[in-house]
Amino acid sequence: MASKKKFRVGLIGTDSLRGKEMKNILSAKKFPLSHIEFFDTDVQEEYGKLTEFQGEPRVIHHPSAAALEGLDLVFLAADKETNLNFGRLAAEKKYRAIDLSGAFSGQDDIPLVVAGVNDSLLAARQFSLIANPHPVTIILSSLLHRLIAKLGIAKAVAFVIQPVSAFDESGIKELASQSTAMLSGASPKREVFREQIAFNILSHTEALDANGFSSGERQVIAEVKRILGLPDLPLSLSVIQGPVFHTYSIMAYVEPTAQTNIQDLERIYKESPLFKVGAPSPSCSVTCLSVAGKEQIFIGQIKKEESFPNAFWIWTITDNLTRGSALNALEIARTLYERKPGVRASK
């Protein structure tokens, strides 16, 4: 039996947070690639800079249409403008691209995919461009998909604590510098966030609509409904900005359609290796610190609501760069790799 051809891979945005995680995941997971090229827009055309991949030094080049010719798969981990430019070239240059920035998430003709939830749509057609959803979309879609399949859902509400790494390196640096300044008695500087983020919580970081919701919150709700194929799903969520470096913390309120209990919900999530369900304990074992860098969606606690029939609170924490981005993109790439040849191509 002939072995499958390995992918020639490119990574644009190598030094972004998403890019660094994507590079690490590609190296650690032994993705079937025969060749890999690294790109960053801050590298001048006539120069390069070094990175490391699987223990060997590699050169990061300036990205261009010509430089991508001959590649099979390109991960887009740069800023949205750069990803838009090179994502639109995918069909013309005959490579497949996976966008990690959300640049294409609102375009109905671009498939928005969460591995293990709706990746079956990639089996029938060969798309040139595929969008990785928002990290919260990946987490909530995975959580609700399994609940809906077993019990149905009457209502879902999510309270989301966002990390500063949602704003890439600049968000991390601002929290770190403000924390240092506050502890040393200096005045904290504000550049990324309008208000001080160190030792603080912000109700929002974006402009709000007439009902008080941000475009980011509306985007996640729309993405979850689209991925689950449930346009009428009764779902709402609110995102607040927390003073943490990594991981999304989500307290989800759910009302399954079928009668159930805490033990049944735990069993549903324990059936999937995607989830790690914490053992009942007086201590809080699932925290941002304990989950950062981990690959699973961690469920720390499930509470049954006595005030409402068949209602539950589910506390989850997930690393936004691993499971919330790079691992989903990698699993999409593996689906493309395993796809049977001869399916109809689509732009």
N, C-alpha and C positions, 0 to 999 in steps of 0.2 A: 504494500500500500504506500503510495507516494506521500511524502511529508508535505505539509502545507508551507507555502511560501511565507517567509517572515516579512514583517513590515519594515519599510524605511521610514523612520519617524523624524519629525521636527518639533521643537518646542519653542514657541515665541513668547517672550516674557520670562526668561529663565531666572532672573533675579527678583521677580515679584514674589510675594508670599505664596501665591497660588503656584507660581512656576517652580519655586524651590521645593514645595511639597510634591508637585507632580514629578519632578526629577527624582526625588527620593523614592517615591512609590514605584516609578518605572524601574529603578535600579533594584530595589528590595524585592519586588514581586516577580522579577525575571520575565517581564513581558516579552513575547516572541518578536524581537526586532533584530534585523540584520545590520542596521546602521542608524545612527541618531545624530542630528544636527541641532545646535543651540543658537538662539537668536535673542537679541535685545535691541530696542530702538535707541537706547542711549549709547550704543556702540557706533562710532563713526564708520562710514563705509570702507575707508582704507585701513581701519585698525580692527583689533579684536581684543578680548580679555579672556581670562581663563576661568574655568569652573572645573568641577571634578565629577566623574560618573563611573561608578563601579570600580573605584580605586585608581582610575587613570585620569590624567589631565586632559581637558577638552577645551577647545576654543569657542567662545561665544562671538557670533558674527552679527553684522547689521542685517536685518531682514529685508528681502526684496523679492519681487515676483520671480526673477530669474533664479534666485537662490533656492526657491522651493520646488523648482521643476525636478521631477524624478522621485519626489517623496510620495509615499502612500498615505500617510496619516500625519496630520499636524495638530498639535494641542495649542490652543490659543489662550494664553494665560497672561497677556499684557493688558493694557488699558482698553477701554471699550472702543475708542476710535481706531486703534491699531487692529483690534480683533475684527471690527467691522470691515476694514480694508482687506485684510487677508482672508477673512471668511467668505467674502463675496468673490474672491478669486478661485475658490476651491473647484468649482465646476469647470471653469476655463482651463485651469492648470492640471486638472485631473488628479487631485488629491482629495482625500476626505479630511474634514476639519471638525474638531470638537471644541466648542467655545466654553470657557470656564468663567467668563466675566459677566454674563447676563446680557450681553450686547444684542442677542437675537431672541431673547425669551418672549418678547411680545409679538413676534411674527408668526402668524398662523401656518405659513407654509414651511417653517423650519420645525422639525420634530423636537419636542421638549421631553427629555427622557430621564426617568429615575430607574436605575437598574433594579430588577426584581419586581417592578410594579407595572410599567408599560413598555419595557424594552422589546416585547414581542412584535411591536410595529416595525422594528428594524429588519425582521426576518423576510418580509415580502418585497421590500424595495431597497435599493442602494442609494441612500441619501448622500449628497456631497457634503452637507453641513448639518451638524446636530448640536443642540444647545443643552448645556448642563444647567439645571435650574438653580435658583437661590438655595443656599444651604438650609434655610428653614423649610423650604418646599420639599427638599429631599427627606428631611427628618419627618415632617408631618405626613407626607404622602406615604412613607414607609409605615409609620405608626397606624394611620387610619386604614390603609389598604388591608392589612391583616385583620383589623377589627371588623371592617365592613364585610370581608369574605366569610367570617365566622358568625357574626351576630347582627350585622346591619348597623346603621347609625341614624339616629333621629336628630342629633345636634352635636356640634363640636365648637369649642371656644378655646383659644390658646393665648396665654400670656407669655411673651418672649423677652428674655434678657439678652441683649446683643453685646458681643465683645468688641473692644476697640480694634481688633485685627480685621474687622469688617471694613476698616478704612486703610487697610494695608499697613506698610511700615510706618507711615506718618502717624496713624492712630496709636500704635504701640509706643512710638517715641514720645508722643505728647503725654500719654498717661505716665510713662516712666519719668519724664522730666518734671512734670507737675508734682508727682509724688515726692521726688527728691527735693524740689523747691519747698514744698509745704513742710517737710520734716526738718529742713534747715532754716526755716523762718523767712525764706525768700518769697517773692510774689510769683505765682505761676503764670506762664505765658500761654495764651490761647491762639491757636492757628487753625487747627482742624475742627474743634468743637467750639460752638459759640459761648458756651458756659464751661466752667471748670469741670473736668471729668474726674480728676483724682479725688477719692473719698466722697464721691457724689453720684447721684443717679439722675438721669435726664429723661423726661417723659417723651421727648422726641428730638430728632436731629435733622429733620427735613421739613419743608414747607407743608402745611396742612390744608386739606380741602374744607368745604363748607361744613362737613360733618366731623371735622377734627382728625381725619385719617391722613396718613402720608401716602405718597405714590408707591413707596416701597411696601407698605402694608397691603395696599390694594393689589400690587403685583403678586405677592405671595399667595393671597387668596385666589386670584385668577389662575395662577400656575397650578395650585393643588387641585382645583376643580377640573382643569384641563387634563392633568395627568391621570387623575382617577376616572375621568370620563363621566363626571357627575356635575353638569353645569348648575344644577339646582341644589347642590349640597349646602345645608345650613351651617356655614362655617364663618366664624369671625375671629380676628386676632388683633392683638395690640403689641407693638414692639417698643421696649424702653431700652435706653442705653445704660449699660452697667460699667463700673470701673474694673473690668476684668480683661486680661489680655486675650485669652482664647476660650473657645467653646460657647455654643448657644445653650442656654438653660431655658427649658419650656415647661410650664405647668399647663397641661391640657385638660380641659373639662369635656367629658364625653358622655353622651346618653345613648347607649346601644339600643337597637330596636328590640332585640330578644332579651329576656330576663337572664341575668348572669350574676357573678359575684367576683370578688377579688382574686380568688384562686383560679377561676376559669380564665380571667384576663392574663394572669401571670403565665398560665400554661400556653396560651396562644402565642405569647412573645418568646417563651422559652423554646418553642418548636423551631424557631428560626435562628440560625447562627449570627444573623445581623444584629440581634439584640442581646444584651447582657442584663439580666434581671437581678438586682441586688437582694440579698437575703434580708428578711425583716430584722430590724435591729434598732435599739434606742439611739444609737449613734447615726450620724449622717455620713454614710460611707460613699455615696455617689456625689462628688463635688466637682467644681471646675478644675481644681488642682489635680484630683485623682483621675480625671477623664482626659485631660489635655494630652494630645498625641496618640490617643487610643483609636482603634478602628471601628468599634461598634457603637450602636446607639444604646446608652446606658439608661435603664429604668431604675430609679432609686426608691420609688415609693408609689403605691397605688392606694388611694383612699376612697371609701364608699361614702357618698353624700347621703346623710339621713334625711335632709330637708326635702329632697326630690327623689321620686322613685326611680330606681335603676340608673343612677347618675354616679360618675366616678371622676376623680382627679388623678392624673398620671404625671409624675415628675420625671422628666428626661433631661439628660445632658449629653451633648455630642460635640466632638471637635469639628469646628467649621472648616478646617483646611484638609483634614484626612477624610472622614466619612462624608462630610458636608460639601466636598468638592473633588479632590484628586481621586479618591477611590471610586466614586461614581463615574467619573470620566474614564478611569481605567477599565471598569466593568463594561461600559459602553464599547470601548475599544475591543475588549475580548469578544463581545457579541458580534462586532463587525468581523473579527478574525474567524469566528466559528461559522459565520453566515455561509450558507450553501452557494456555490457559484451558479451563475446563470440567471439570477433574479433581475428583474427590470430596474434599470437605473433611473434616478429622478434627481432633478435639480432642487 
